[in-house]
Amino acid sequence: MTAPRPTPKTLDVGTAAFHQVWITSQMPAQIAAAEPEPTKRAVRTPPPPGGAIVRFTEMAPGAKSPMHSAERANRSDSPVRMVFVLIDGEITDELRSATGPPEFFHQVLE
C-alpha cells in the first residue's frame, strides 16, 4: 500500500480540519482535460450556486464542532472523520413560511 496523499485543499481551524476533495459550480460538472484542479477554490460552505462540494472533516479528540453548536463534542480518544456531500438547493416559499429563514453559522441566509 502507498501512503495517503494530502488532500488538494485543507482548512485547519485548530480543533478541526476541513479537507475539500471536490467542488464544482455547475451540474452536471464539466470536466475538461485542461481544467485546473477544482479543489483550488476556497474552502467554503454552502456550495456555489448550482454546484456541489465533497469534503471530509477531522475533529480532534475532545473537541467541539466549530461549525454546529448543536453537535456534541468528540468524546473519544481518537480523531473523528466525517464525510459531507453538499449539493446546492433552493428553499421553496412554502417551506420558508413554515420554518422561517434558515440559519447558518449563527447568521441568517438571505
Backbone torsions as a table, in degrees:
resi	resn	phi	psi	omega
1	MET	NA	144.4	175.9
2	THR	-92.0	156.3	178.3
3	ALA	-68.4	146.0	179.0
4	PRO	-63.6	141.7	177.8
5	ARG	-87.9	151.8	177.4
6	PRO	-66.6	151.9	177.6
7	THR	-70.9	154.8	-177.5
8	PRO	-61.8	-31.2	-176.9
9	LYS	-143.9	126.9	179.5
10	THR	-133.7	137.8	173.2
11	LEU	-119.2	112.8	-179.0
12	ASP	-102.4	121.0	-179.2
13	VAL	-108.9	17.7	177.3
14	GLY	96.8	-66.5	-179.6
15	THR	-89.1	-11.5	179.6
16	ALA	-150.7	154.4	175.6
17	ALA	-128.2	134.0	179.9
18	PHE	-106.6	117.6	-177.5
19	HIS	-107.7	110.4	-178.9
20	GLN	-87.3	119.7	-177.4
21	VAL	-94.3	-38.4	-176.6
22	TRP	-154.3	142.7	172.8
23	ILE	-147.4	139.5	175.9
24	THR	-138.9	153.1	-178.5
25	SER	-107.2	10.2	176.0
26	GLN	-155.4	154.9	177.8
27	MET	-128.0	128.6	-1.5
28	PRO	-69.9	152.8	-178.8
29	ALA	-70.8	128.9	175.6
30	GLN	-84.3	121.4	-177.4
31	ILE	-118.1	106.1	-179.2
32	ALA	-104.1	153.3	-179.1
33	ALA	-62.5	-32.9	-176.1
34	ALA	-96.8	2.7	-177.8
35	GLU	-69.3	137.3	176.2
36	PRO	-67.2	160.8	179.2
37	GLU	-52.8	124.6	-176.2
38	PRO	-64.8	-20.3	-179.2
39	THR	-81.7	5.5	176.2
40	LYS	-72.0	-13.1	178.8
41	ARG	-71.8	159.3	-178.8
42	ALA	-61.7	148.9	173.8
43	VAL	-74.8	120.2	-176.0
44	ARG	-148.9	162.4	173.8
45	THR	-141.7	136.6	1.8
46	PRO	-79.9	-177.8	178.9
47	PRO	-67.5	163.4	176.1
48	PRO	-59.6	153.9	176.8
49	PRO	-53.8	127.5	-179.8
50	GLY	77.4	6.5	-174.3
51	GLY	-116.0	-168.9	-179.0
52	ALA	-149.5	155.2	177.1
53	ILE	-132.0	139.8	169.7
54	VAL	-119.5	124.5	179.4
55	ARG	-148.8	157.2	169.4
56	PHE	-125.1	151.8	-176.4
57	THR	-121.5	139.1	173.7
58	GLU	-114.5	130.8	179.7
59	MET	-118.3	132.3	-176.7
60	ALA	-66.1	155.2	175.9
61	PRO	-56.4	133.4	178.8
62	GLY	77.2	-2.8	-176.2
63	ALA	-82.0	149.5	172.1
64	LYS	-92.4	155.9	179.0
65	SER	-65.0	127.5	178.0
66	PRO	-76.4	-11.0	-175.2
67	MET	-109.3	-30.7	-171.8
68	HIS	-125.0	105.3	-176.7
69	SER	-65.2	-21.3	-179.5
70	ALA	-81.3	-16.6	-179.3
71	GLU	-76.3	146.4	178.6
72	ARG	-77.2	162.7	176.4
73	ALA	-71.9	160.4	171.2
74	ASN	-75.5	103.3	-175.5
75	ARG	-90.1	9.9	-180.0
76	SER	-94.7	176.7	176.9
77	ASP	-95.4	7.2	-177.3
78	SER	-126.0	155.9	173.9
79	PRO	-62.6	149.5	177.2
80	VAL	-109.7	136.6	176.4
81	ARG	-116.5	133.9	178.5
82	MET	-131.0	139.8	178.1
83	VAL	-106.0	136.3	179.6
84	PHE	-127.2	138.1	170.3
85	VAL	-121.5	112.8	-178.5
86	LEU	-105.7	123.4	-178.8
87	ILE	-120.6	128.9	-179.6
88	ASP	-59.5	140.1	178.1
89	GLY	-144.9	174.7	-179.5
90	GLU	-127.2	128.6	178.8
91	ILE	-83.0	126.9	-178.9
92	THR	-75.0	157.8	177.1
93	ASP	-59.7	-36.4	179.1
94	GLU	-61.0	-46.3	179.0
95	LEU	-67.2	-42.9	-179.7
96	ARG	-60.1	-39.8	-179.8
97	SER	-70.9	-28.6	179.8
98	ALA	-79.9	-32.3	-173.8
99	THR	-112.5	-16.4	-172.6
100	GLY	85.8	176.7	-177.9
101	PRO	-67.6	141.7	179.1
102	PRO	-69.0	147.8	176.7
103	GLU	-108.0	142.4	-177.7
104	PHE	-145.2	124.4	-177.1
105	PHE	52.9	38.7	179.0
106	HIS	64.6	18.2	176.5
107	GLN	-125.2	147.6	178.3
108	VAL	-83.4	130.5	175.8
109	LEU	-83.3	140.7	176.2
110	GLU	-101.2	NA	NA
